[in-house]
Amino acid sequence: MREELRVAAYAVCVRDGRMLLARWVARDGVKRWTLPGGGMDHGEDPYDTVIREAEEETGYAVEPVALLGVDSTRQTHPRRFGADVDFYGLGIVYEARVTGGELRHETGGSTDMAAWHPLDEVPALNRVGLVDVGLALWRSRPATGRVTGVPEHPQGAV
């Protein structure tokens, strides 16, 4: 089985009781809310990744203000021609604040919409598990950078 590693950086942006999320469009067309962020380019610092990805997906310039933690997920995915891949995703999660720009939707990328959501409404959204991880890290700020008790997120992209 082929192995695949994806390292990504994500932003938890909370302002005035609302959380900034981007709507991820899966390969099968299913749409779920996720944290703004995404995959690192080869040689790119994760700090720079989260800035670049947040701007691409939301239109906002962000400044990472704290490293909240790290999340990982391991899944087996079917690929073309019947082969499976052993996927391992590592997500670096930052708290970030908006410093400029204007809210807009990404075009031609992996997300199709960005929006602010009241914190108390986030649990009712169709979302990837990474949202719950990010929110738990933001709320608890564990010294280890790891939260426990958050359900696995097999349908989400790390």
C-alpha positions, 0 to 999 in steps of 0.5 A: 500500500502506498503511503502519503504524508500531508503536513498543513497549517491552520488558523483558529480566528475568533472575533466577537464571539464568532469563528472564521471558517472556510467551506471545504469541497471534498472530491465527492462534492460533499461540502463541510466547514473547516479551519482556514488553512492547508498544505505546506509547500516544500521548504515553506515554514508553517507560520508562512503557510497559515498566512498564505492559506488563510488569505487564499481561502478567506481574503483576510490577512492574518497574523498568527499570535500563538501556536495552539497545538498539533493534530494528526489523522491516519486513514486509508483512502481508495485511489484510482485503479483500485489501489489504496493509500495509507494517508497520514495528515499532520495539522499545525494549529495556530491562533490567528487574528485578522489584520486586514483584507476583506472577506471573500470566497476562494475561486478555483481552490479546495474551498468555495466559501468563507464565513463567520459563525457564532461560536454556539452555532458551530456544533450544528454545522456540517463540519470536519473534525478539525474544527472541533480540534481547533476549538478545543485547542483554542479554549483549553490551550493545553501545555502539550499542544494536544487535546483528548476526547475529541472524536476522530475526523475521518471525513476531514482534511488535515 
